[in-house]
Amino acid sequence: MEQVINCLRCNRRLKTVKSRELGFGPVCYKKHLQEQADKEFKKNQTTIDEYLGDEHNATNDSKAISQNEQKAFQVS
């Protein structure tokens, strides 16, 4: 008797030998690969704050405060 194997993603019965080996049907396998690629892409992303570093952010914050204070005094 043939063993019934279900898709790991949608839990439907897998019909082909290739799908059973992969554990996914063809549509779910493509989605699985895309999810893995997206996950890897996001893991490797760097934010601008991380790239510039904390010192740059602290310097810019103090500059922004100084400029705002100067504008406040000019308006008065």
Jmol script that loads the backbone (N, CA, C; Angstrom):
load data "model"
ATOM      1  N   MET A   1       0.842  -1.186   0.000  1.00  0.00           N
ATOM      2  CA  MET A   1       0.000   0.000   0.000  1.00  0.00           C
ATOM      3  C   MET A   1       0.889   1.252   0.000  1.00  0.00           C
ATOM      4  N   GLU A   2       0.496   2.243  -0.778  1.00  0.00           N
ATOM      5  CA  GLU A   2       1.240   3.477  -0.935  1.00  0.00           C
ATOM      6  C   GLU A   2       1.039   4.391   0.278  1.00  0.00           C
ATOM      7  N   GLN A   3       2.153   4.955   0.753  1.00  0.00           N
ATOM      8  CA  GLN A   3       2.079   5.845   1.910  1.00  0.00           C
ATOM      9  C   GLN A   3       1.557   7.216   1.465  1.00  0.00           C
ATOM     10  N   VAL A   4       0.623   7.776   2.202  1.00  0.00           N
ATOM     11  CA  VAL A   4       0.067   9.093   1.901  1.00  0.00           C
ATOM     12  C   VAL A   4       0.948  10.141   2.573  1.00  0.00           C
ATOM     13  N   ILE A   5       1.432  11.067   1.759  1.00  0.00           N
ATOM     14  CA  ILE A   5       2.259  12.158   2.278  1.00  0.00           C
ATOM     15  C   ILE A   5       1.566  13.461   1.916  1.00  0.00           C
ATOM     16  N   ASN A   6       1.455  14.343   2.895  1.00  0.00           N
ATOM     17  CA  ASN A   6       0.794  15.629   2.685  1.00  0.00           C
ATOM     18  C   ASN A   6       1.816  16.753   2.591  1.00  0.00           C
ATOM     19  N   CYS A   7       1.413  17.798   1.882  1.00  0.00           N
ATOM     20  CA  CYS A   7       2.251  18.982   1.717  1.00  0.00           C
ATOM     21  C   CYS A   7       2.498  19.630   3.080  1.00  0.00           C
ATOM     22  N   LEU A   8       3.736  20.038   3.301  1.00  0.00           N
ATOM     23  CA  LEU A   8       4.096  20.666   4.573  1.00  0.00           C
ATOM     24  C   LEU A   8       3.515  22.068   4.716  1.00  0.00           C
ATOM     25  N   ARG A   9       3.090  22.652   3.608  1.00  0.00           N
ATOM     26  CA  ARG A   9       2.579  24.018   3.645  1.00  0.00           C
ATOM     27  C   ARG A   9       1.051  24.058   3.689  1.00  0.00           C
ATOM     28  N   CYS A  10       0.394  23.322   2.793  1.00  0.00           N
ATOM     29  CA  CYS A  10      -1.072  23.407   2.691  1.00  0.00           C
ATOM     30  C   CYS A  10      -1.787  22.137   3.159  1.00  0.00           C
ATOM     31  N   ASN A  11      -1.011  21.123   3.439  1.00  0.00           N
ATOM     32  CA  ASN A  11      -1.512  19.857   3.962  1.00  0.00           C
ATOM     33  C   ASN A  11      -2.360  19.056   2.953  1.00  0.00           C
ATOM     34  N   ARG A  12      -2.249  19.381   1.670  1.00  0.00           N
ATOM     35  CA  ARG A  12      -2.930  18.578   0.654  1.00  0.00           C
ATOM     36  C   ARG A  12      -2.102  17.335   0.354  1.00  0.00           C
ATOM     37  N   ARG A  13      -2.757  16.340  -0.161  1.00  0.00           N
ATOM     38  CA  ARG A  13      -2.094  15.084  -0.505  1.00  0.00           C
ATOM     39  C   ARG A  13      -1.149  15.294  -1.683  1.00  0.00           C
ATOM     40  N   LEU A  14       0.081  14.828  -1.563  1.00  0.00           N
ATOM     41  CA  LEU A  14       1.062  14.945  -2.633  1.00  0.00           C
ATOM     42  C   LEU A  14       0.948  13.741  -3.559  1.00  0.00           C
ATOM     43  N   LYS A  15       0.925  14.003  -4.850  1.00  0.00           N
ATOM     44  CA  LYS A  15       0.654  12.948  -5.819  1.00  0.00           C
ATOM     45  C   LYS A  15       1.900  12.452  -6.543  1.00  0.00           C
ATOM     46  N   THR A  16       2.852  13.326  -6.825  1.00  0.00           N
ATOM     47  CA  THR A  16       4.019  12.903  -7.603  1.00  0.00           C
ATOM     48  C   THR A  16       5.178  12.516  -6.698  1.00  0.00           C
ATOM     49  N   VAL A  17       6.070  11.706  -7.261  1.00  0.00           N
ATOM     50  CA  VAL A  17       7.246  11.258  -6.513  1.00  0.00           C
ATOM     51  C   VAL A  17       8.109  12.464  -6.137  1.00  0.00           C
ATOM     52  N   LYS A  18       8.295  13.397  -7.077  1.00  0.00           N
ATOM     53  CA  LYS A  18       9.111  14.588  -6.818  1.00  0.00           C
ATOM     54  C   LYS A  18       8.523  15.415  -5.672  1.00  0.00           C
ATOM     55  N   SER A  19       7.216  15.595  -5.684  1.00  0.00           N
ATOM     56  CA  SER A  19       6.562  16.362  -4.619  1.00  0.00           C
ATOM     57  C   SER A  19       6.732  15.677  -3.271  1.00  0.00           C
ATOM     58  N   ARG A  20       6.625  14.375  -3.256  1.00  0.00           N
ATOM     59  CA  ARG A  20       6.808  13.629  -2.004  1.00  0.00           C
ATOM     60  C   ARG A  20       8.231  13.774  -1.490  1.00  0.00           C
ATOM     61  N   GLU A  21       9.196  13.761  -2.394  1.00  0.00           N
ATOM     62  CA  GLU A  21      10.591  13.928  -1.981  1.00  0.00           C
ATOM     63  C   GLU A  21      10.839  15.310  -1.407  1.00  0.00           C
ATOM     64  N   LEU A  22      10.226  16.322  -2.036  1.00  0.00           N
ATOM     65  CA  LEU A  22      10.394  17.705  -1.577  1.00  0.00           C
ATOM     66  C   LEU A  22       9.574  18.020  -0.332  1.00  0.00           C
ATOM     67  N   GLY A  23       8.433  17.350  -0.212  1.00  0.00           N
ATOM     68  CA  GLY A  23       7.534  17.627   0.909  1.00  0.00           C
ATOM     69  C   GLY A  23       6.542  18.737   0.602  1.00  0.00           C
ATOM     70  N   PHE A  24       6.569  19.227  -0.631  1.00  0.00           N
ATOM     71  CA  PHE A  24       5.696  20.310  -1.074  1.00  0.00           C
ATOM     72  C   PHE A  24       5.166  19.995  -2.459  1.00  0.00           C
ATOM     73  N   GLY A  25       3.951  20.474  -2.750  1.00  0.00           N
ATOM     74  CA  GLY A  25       3.455  20.445  -4.120  1.00  0.00           C
ATOM     75  C   GLY A  25       4.169  21.526  -4.914  1.00  0.00           C
ATOM     76  N   PRO A  26       4.007  21.563  -6.246  1.00  0.00           N
ATOM     77  CA  PRO A  26       4.760  22.521  -7.060  1.00  0.00           C
ATOM     78  C   PRO A  26       4.485  23.988  -6.727  1.00  0.00           C
ATOM     79  N   VAL A  27       3.238  24.339  -6.484  1.00  0.00           N
ATOM     80  CA  VAL A  27       2.906  25.732  -6.157  1.00  0.00           C
ATOM     81  C   VAL A  27       3.447  26.100  -4.782  1.00  0.00           C
ATOM     82  N   CYS A  28       3.242  25.233  -3.812  1.00  0.00           N
ATOM     83  CA  CYS A  28       3.726  25.500  -2.453  1.00  0.00           C
ATOM     84  C   CYS A  28       5.255  25.534  -2.404  1.00  0.00           C
ATOM     85  N   TYR A  29       5.905  24.733  -3.232  1.00  0.00           N
ATOM     86  CA  TYR A  29       7.364  24.730  -3.253  1.00  0.00           C
ATOM     87  C   TYR A  29       7.895  26.069  -3.764  1.00  0.00           C
ATOM     88  N   LYS A  30       7.269  26.607  -4.814  1.00  0.00           N
ATOM     89  CA  LYS A  30       7.674  27.923  -5.318  1.00  0.00           C
ATOM     90  C   LYS A  30       7.474  28.993  -4.250  1.00  0.00           C
ATOM     91  N   LYS A  31       6.346  28.930  -3.554  1.00  0.00           N
ATOM     92  CA  LYS A  31       6.083  29.897  -2.479  1.00  0.00           C
ATOM     93  C   LYS A  31       7.091  29.736  -1.352  1.00  0.00           C
ATOM     94  N   HIS A  32       7.423  28.490  -1.028  1.00  0.00           N
ATOM     95  CA  HIS A  32       8.400  28.203   0.030  1.00  0.00           C
ATOM     96  C   HIS A  32       9.765  28.787  -0.341  1.00  0.00           C
ATOM     97  N   LEU A  33      10.191  28.577  -1.584  1.00  0.00           N
ATOM     98  CA  LEU A  33      11.479  29.120  -2.032  1.00  0.00           C
ATOM     99  C   LEU A  33      11.487  30.642  -1.978  1.00  0.00           C
ATOM    100  N   GLN A  34      10.376  31.270  -2.387  1.00  0.00           N
ATOM    101  CA  GLN A  34      10.292  32.730  -2.346  1.00  0.00           C
ATOM    102  C   GLN A  34      10.327  33.243  -0.913  1.00  0.00           C
ATOM    103  N   GLU A  35       9.647  32.560  -0.007  1.00  0.00           N
ATOM    104  CA  GLU A  35       9.660  32.954   1.404  1.00  0.00           C
ATOM    105  C   GLU A  35      11.067  32.859   1.981  1.00  0.00           C
ATOM    106  N   GLN A  36      11.778  31.798   1.618  1.00  0.00           N
ATOM    107  CA  GLN A  36      13.148  31.620   2.097  1.00  0.00           C
ATOM    108  C   GLN A  36      14.054  32.720   1.542  1.00  0.00           C
ATOM    109  N   ALA A  37      13.883  33.056   0.266  1.00  0.00           N
ATOM    110  CA  ALA A  37      14.682  34.110  -0.351  1.00  0.00           C
ATOM    111  C   ALA A  37      14.381  35.460   0.305  1.00  0.00           C
ATOM    112  N   ASP A  38      13.110  35.739   0.560  1.00  0.00           N
ATOM    113  CA  ASP A  38      12.727  36.993   1.215  1.00  0.00           C
ATOM    114  C   ASP A  38      13.302  37.074   2.624  1.00  0.00           C
ATOM    115  N   LYS A  39      13.260  35.966   3.322  1.00  0.00           N
ATOM    116  CA  LYS A  39      13.786  35.907   4.686  1.00  0.00           C
ATOM    117  C   LYS A  39      15.293  36.187   4.691  1.00  0.00           C
ATOM    118  N   GLU A  40      16.012  35.579   3.759  1.00  0.00           N
ATOM    119  CA  GLU A  40      17.454  35.782   3.650  1.00  0.00           C
ATOM    120  C   GLU A  40      17.771  37.220   3.258  1.00  0.00           C
ATOM    121  N   PHE A  41      16.978  37.775   2.354  1.00  0.00           N
ATOM    122  CA  PHE A  41      17.171  39.155   1.920  1.00  0.00           C
ATOM    123  C   PHE A  41      17.007  40.119   3.095  1.00  0.00           C
ATOM    124  N   LYS A  42      15.932  39.938   3.857  1.00  0.00           N
ATOM    125  CA  LYS A  42      15.681  40.814   5.004  1.00  0.00           C
ATOM    126  C   LYS A  42      16.767  40.679   6.065  1.00  0.00           C
ATOM    127  N   LYS A  43      17.271  39.447   6.234  1.00  0.00           N
ATOM    128  CA  LYS A  43      18.316  39.217   7.228  1.00  0.00           C
ATOM    129  C   LYS A  43      19.589  39.989   6.873  1.00  0.00           C
ATOM    130  N   ASN A  44      19.846  40.150   5.592  1.00  0.00           N
ATOM    131  CA  ASN A  44      21.071  40.798   5.139  1.00  0.00           C
ATOM    132  C   ASN A  44      20.930  42.304   4.950  1.00  0.00           C
ATOM    133  N   GLN A  45      19.752  42.851   5.176  1.00  0.00           N
ATOM    134  CA  GLN A  45      19.537  44.282   5.018  1.00  0.00           C
ATOM    135  C   GLN A  45      20.136  45.062   6.184  1.00  0.00           C
ATOM    136  N   THR A  46      20.611  46.231   5.884  1.00  0.00           N
ATOM    137  CA  THR A  46      21.157  47.126   6.894  1.00  0.00           C
ATOM    138  C   THR A  46      20.373  48.430   6.829  1.00  0.00           C
ATOM    139  N   THR A  47      19.967  48.930   7.971  1.00  0.00           N
ATOM    140  CA  THR A  47      19.266  50.215   7.982  1.00  0.00           C
ATOM    141  C   THR A  47      20.288  51.336   7.847  1.00  0.00           C
ATOM    142  N   ILE A  48      19.839  52.496   7.475  1.00  0.00           N
ATOM    143  CA  ILE A  48      20.736  53.641   7.345  1.00  0.00           C
ATOM    144  C   ILE A  48      21.349  53.988   8.691  1.00  0.00           C
ATOM    145  N   ASP A  49      20.575  53.806   9.754  1.00  0.00           N
ATOM    146  CA  ASP A  49      21.095  54.083  11.093  1.00  0.00           C
ATOM    147  C   ASP A  49      22.216  53.123  11.460  1.00  0.00           C
ATOM    148  N   GLU A  50      22.044  51.841  11.109  1.00  0.00           N
ATOM    149  CA  GLU A  50      23.097  50.868  11.383  1.00  0.00           C
ATOM    150  C   GLU A  50      24.339  51.176  10.545  1.00  0.00           C
ATOM    151  N   TYR A  51      24.130  51.591   9.307  1.00  0.00           N
ATOM    152  CA  TYR A  51      25.246  51.887   8.409  1.00  0.00           C
ATOM    153  C   TYR A  51      26.035  53.096   8.891  1.00  0.00           C
ATOM    154  N   LEU A  52      25.332  54.136   9.290  1.00  0.00           N
ATOM    155  CA  LEU A  52      26.003  55.361   9.717  1.00  0.00           C
ATOM    156  C   LEU A  52      26.563  55.261  11.125  1.00  0.00           C
ATOM    157  N   GLY A  53      25.959  54.433  11.944  1.00  0.00           N
ATOM    158  CA  GLY A  53      26.449  54.249  13.300  1.00  0.00           C
ATOM    159  C   GLY A  53      25.791  55.188  14.288  1.00  0.00           C
ATOM    160  N   ASP A  54      25.906  54.855  15.558  1.00  0.00           N
ATOM    161  CA  ASP A  54      25.273  55.629  16.625  1.00  0.00           C
ATOM    162  C   ASP A  54      25.884  57.011  16.784  1.00  0.00           C
ATOM    163  N   GLU A  55      27.195  57.146  16.568  1.00  0.00           N
ATOM    164  CA  GLU A  55      27.838  58.450  16.741  1.00  0.00           C
ATOM    165  C   GLU A  55      27.285  59.464  15.760  1.00  0.00           C
ATOM    166  N   HIS A  56      27.098  59.043  14.519  1.00  0.00           N
ATOM    167  CA  HIS A  56      26.557  59.938  13.501  1.00  0.00           C
ATOM    168  C   HIS A  56      25.147  60.369  13.872  1.00  0.00           C
ATOM    169  N   ASN A  57      24.348  59.437  14.363  1.00  0.00           N
ATOM    170  CA  ASN A  57      22.968  59.753  14.733  1.00  0.00           C
ATOM    171  C   ASN A  57      22.928  60.729  15.898  1.00  0.00           C
ATOM    172  N   ALA A  58      23.788  60.536  16.885  1.00  0.00           N
ATOM    173  CA  ALA A  58      23.817  61.433  18.031  1.00  0.00           C
ATOM    174  C   ALA A  58      24.252  62.833  17.599  1.00  0.00           C
ATOM    175  N   THR A  59      25.229  62.916  16.694  1.00  0.00           N
ATOM    176  CA  THR A  59      25.699  64.203  16.193  1.00  0.00           C
ATOM    177  C   THR A  59      24.594  64.904  15.426  1.00  0.00           C
ATOM    178  N   ASN A  60      23.902  64.182  14.575  1.00  0.00           N
ATOM    179  CA  ASN A  60      22.823  64.785  13.802  1.00  0.00           C
ATOM    180  C   ASN A  60      21.677  65.222  14.688  1.00  0.00           C
ATOM    181  N   ASP A  61      21.375  64.449  15.732  1.00  0.00           N
ATOM    182  CA  ASP A  61      20.310  64.830  16.652  1.00  0.00           C
ATOM    183  C   ASP A  61      20.639  66.149  17.336  1.00  0.00           C
ATOM    184  N   SER A  62      21.889  66.309  17.790  1.00  0.00           N
ATOM    185  CA  SER A  62      22.269  67.543  18.475  1.00  0.00           C
ATOM    186  C   SER A  62      22.289  68.708  17.493  1.00  0.00           C
ATOM    187  N   LYS A  63      22.686  68.465  16.229  1.00  0.00           N
ATOM    188  CA  LYS A  63      22.654  69.522  15.223  1.00  0.00           C
ATOM    189  C   LYS A  63      21.220  69.946  14.952  1.00  0.00           C
ATOM    190  N   ALA A  64      20.319  68.997  14.864  1.00  0.00           N
ATOM    191  CA  ALA A  64      18.920  69.301  14.596  1.00  0.00           C
ATOM    192  C   ALA A  64      18.334  70.130  15.730  1.00  0.00           C
ATOM    193  N   ILE A  65      18.678  69.791  16.950  1.00  0.00           N
ATOM    194  CA  ILE A  65      18.186  70.551  18.104  1.00  0.00           C
ATOM    195  C   ILE A  65      18.739  71.971  18.049  1.00  0.00           C
ATOM    196  N   SER A  66      20.017  72.108  17.762  1.00  0.00           N
ATOM    197  CA  SER A  66      20.630  73.432  17.687  1.00  0.00           C
ATOM    198  C   SER A  66      19.980  74.269  16.599  1.00  0.00           C
ATOM    199  N   GLN A  67      19.730  73.687  15.436  1.00  0.00           N
ATOM    200  CA  GLN A  67      19.092  74.425  14.345  1.00  0.00           C
ATOM    201  C   GLN A  67      17.672  74.826  14.723  1.00  0.00           C
ATOM    202  N   ASN A  68      16.944  73.948  15.390  1.00  0.00           N
ATOM    203  CA  ASN A  68      15.583  74.282  15.819  1.00  0.00           C
ATOM    204  C   ASN A  68      15.592  75.396  16.852  1.00  0.00           C
ATOM    205  N   GLU A  69      16.562  75.348  17.767  1.00  0.00           N
ATOM    206  CA  GLU A  69      16.658  76.403  18.768  1.00  0.00           C
ATOM    207  C   GLU A  69      16.975  77.740  18.109  1.00  0.00           C
ATOM    208  N   GLN A  70      17.860  77.695  17.110  1.00  0.00           N
ATOM    209  CA  GLN A  70      18.220  78.931  16.404  1.00  0.00           C
ATOM    210  C   GLN A  70      17.007  79.503  15.678  1.00  0.00           C
ATOM    211  N   LYS A  71      16.236  78.660  15.046  1.00  0.00           N
ATOM    212  CA  LYS A  71      15.035  79.116  14.340  1.00  0.00           C
ATOM    213  C   LYS A  71      14.023  79.704  15.320  1.00  0.00           C
ATOM    214  N   ALA A  72      13.922  79.100  16.475  1.00  0.00           N
ATOM    215  CA  ALA A  72      12.988  79.589  17.486  1.00  0.00           C
ATOM    216  C   ALA A  72      13.379  80.988  17.937  1.00  0.00           C
ATOM    217  N   PHE A  73      14.679  81.228  18.078  1.00  0.00           N
ATOM    218  CA  PHE A  73      15.134  82.554  18.517  1.00  0.00           C
ATOM    219  C   PHE A  73      14.969  83.580  17.396  1.00  0.00           C
ATOM    220  N   GLN A  74      15.120  83.158  16.150  1.00  0.00           N
ATOM    221  CA  GLN A  74      14.982  84.073  15.027  1.00  0.00           C
ATOM    222  C   GLN A  74      13.542  84.527  14.834  1.00  0.00           C
ATOM    223  N   VAL A  75      12.596  83.639  15.108  1.00  0.00           N
ATOM    224  CA  VAL A  75      11.196  83.940  14.923  1.00  0.00           C
ATOM    225  C   VAL A  75      10.726  84.938  15.964  1.00  0.00           C
ATOM    226  N   SER A  76      11.252  84.853  17.153  1.00  0.00           N
ATOM    227  CA  SER A  76      10.769  85.685  18.257  1.00  0.00           C
ATOM    228  C   SER A  76      11.031  87.133  18.078  1.00  0.00           C
TER     229      SER A  76
END
end "model"
wireframe off; spacefill off
backbone 0.3
color backbone group
